[in-house]
Amino acid sequence: MAQIGKRRDQVALVGLAVGGVFGMAGSFVGQAPLRQLFWMLDGVGIIVASALLTVKFLRQGNDGLAAGFLVFLAAESLVLSDTAAGLEASRASFASGTALWAASLLMISLTSTFPKWSRVTGLVAAALFTVTAVKIAYGDSLVATSAPLLRKVERLM
């Protein structure tokens, strides 16, 4: 039984790594078909990892953390559903997914399972995702590759 748990954790780790690598790579690729493929791989990796982490923490009795990963799974599924549609066409699902990412990170960061620095980072990310979702909801033309904070920093320099 311990072997199964270890294998589940390894698969979750690989899913998170695939999600991180292909998510970042997709943000830097200029060709839409390649970006969409990378983000599809990112989404599948994150969804698999989130499902496994939900089950793991639920079995450990950590319902709050399990729920956070379940919401993250829902967010990633929503974003993945429109990945192939392209940046402009997927804006609404991206905004909704971003709002759910914020909620899930808040839920995960409010538990004491992870180190404090990790939880603080999660809270900062949740705040930034919330701002992004609200800006899109109010009609801002942000898409997944927008860099509004970078532009503001460049203006200051």
C-alpha positions in Angstrom: 0.0 0.0 0.0 2.9 2.4 0.8 4.3 1.7 -2.7 1.0 2.8 -4.3 1.1 6.0 -2.3 4.7 6.7 -3.3 3.9 6.0 -7.0 0.9 8.4 -6.7 3.1 11.1 -5.3 5.6 10.5 -8.1 3.0 10.8 -10.7 1.7 14.0 -9.1 5.2 15.4 -9.0 5.7 14.6 -12.7 2.3 16.2 -13.5 3.2 19.4 -11.6 6.6 19.5 -13.4 5.0 18.9 -16.8 2.5 21.7 -16.0 5.2 24.1 -14.9 7.6 23.5 -17.8 5.0 23.5 -20.5 3.0 26.3 -19.0 6.0 28.6 -18.9 7.2 27.4 -22.3 3.8 28.2 -23.8 4.0 31.7 -22.5 7.2 32.3 -24.4 6.3 30.6 -27.7 5.3 32.9 -30.5 3.5 30.4 -32.8 -0.1 29.9 -31.7 -0.3 26.1 -32.6 2.8 25.3 -30.5 1.6 27.5 -27.6 -1.7 25.8 -27.6 -0.1 22.4 -27.6 2.2 23.4 -24.8 -0.7 24.7 -22.7 -2.7 21.6 -23.4 0.1 19.5 -22.0 0.4 22.0 -19.1 -3.3 21.6 -18.3 -3.4 17.9 -18.5 -0.3 17.6 -16.2 -1.8 20.0 -13.6 -5.2 18.3 -13.7 -3.8 14.9 -13.1 -1.6 16.2 -10.3 -4.5 18.1 -8.7 -6.7 15.0 -8.8 -4.1 12.9 -7.2 -3.3 15.5 -4.5 -7.1 15.9 -3.8 -7.3 12.2 -3.1 -4.1 12.1 -1.1 -5.1 15.0 1.3 -8.7 13.8 1.5 -7.5 10.4 2.7 -5.3 12.1 5.2 -8.3 13.9 6.6 -7.1 17.3 5.4 -10.4 18.3 3.8 -9.6 22.0 3.4 -6.4 21.3 1.5 -8.1 18.6 -0.6 -10.9 21.1 -1.5 -8.3 23.6 -2.5 -6.7 21.2 -5.0 -10.2 20.2 -6.2 -11.0 23.8 -7.0 -7.6 24.1 -8.7 -8.5 21.1 -10.8 -11.8 22.8 -11.8 -9.9 26.0 -12.7 -7.4 24.2 -14.8 -10.2 22.2 -16.6 -12.0 25.4 -17.4 -8.9 27.0 -18.8 -7.9 23.9 -20.7 -11.4 23.7 -22.3 -10.7 26.7 -24.5 -6.9 26.4 -25.0 -7.3 25.3 -28.7 -9.5 28.3 -29.4 -6.6 30.8 -29.2 -5.9 33.8 -27.0 -8.8 36.1 -27.9 -11.5 33.4 -28.1 -10.5 31.9 -24.7 -10.5 35.2 -22.8 -13.8 34.5 -20.9 -12.7 31.0 -19.8 -9.3 32.3 -18.9 -10.8 35.0 -16.7 -13.1 32.5 -15.0 -10.2 30.0 -14.5 -8.0 32.7 -13.1 -10.7 33.6 -10.6 -10.9 29.9 -9.6 -7.0 29.7 -9.4 -7.2 32.6 -7.0 -9.8 30.9 -4.9 -7.9 27.6 -4.8 -4.6 29.3 -3.9 -6.3 31.1 -1.1 -7.8 27.8 0.2 -4.5 26.0 0.0 -2.5 28.9 1.5 -4.9 29.1 4.5 -3.9 25.6 5.7 -0.8 25.1 7.7 0.4 22.1 5.7 3.0 23.9 3.6 5.9 26.1 4.8 5.0 29.7 5.6 7.0 31.1 2.7 5.0 28.9 0.3 1.7 30.0 1.8 2.7 33.7 1.6 3.7 33.2 -2.1 0.3 31.5 -2.7 -1.5 34.5 -1.2 0.4 37.0 -3.3 -0.4 34.9 -6.4 -4.0 34.7 -5.4 -4.2 38.5 -5.2 -2.6 38.9 -8.6 -4.9 36.3 -10.2 -7.9 38.1 -8.6 -6.8 41.4 -10.1 -6.4 39.8 -13.5 -9.8 38.2 -13.4 -11.5 41.4 -12.2 -9.7 43.4 -14.9 -10.9 41.1 -17.7 -14.4 41.0 -16.2 -14.4 44.8 -16.4 -13.5 44.7 -20.1 -9.7 44.9 -20.1 -8.3 43.2 -23.2 -5.9 41.0 -21.2 -5.1 37.6 -22.5 -2.9 34.8 -21.1 0.3 36.2 -22.7 -0.3 39.8 -21.5 2.3 41.3 -19.2 0.7 44.4 -17.7 3.0 44.5 -14.6 6.1 44.3 -16.8 4.9 47.3 -18.9 4.3 49.3 -15.7 7.8 48.5 -14.5 9.3 49.5 -17.8 7.5 52.8 -17.7 9.0 53.5 -14.3 12.5 52.9 -15.5 
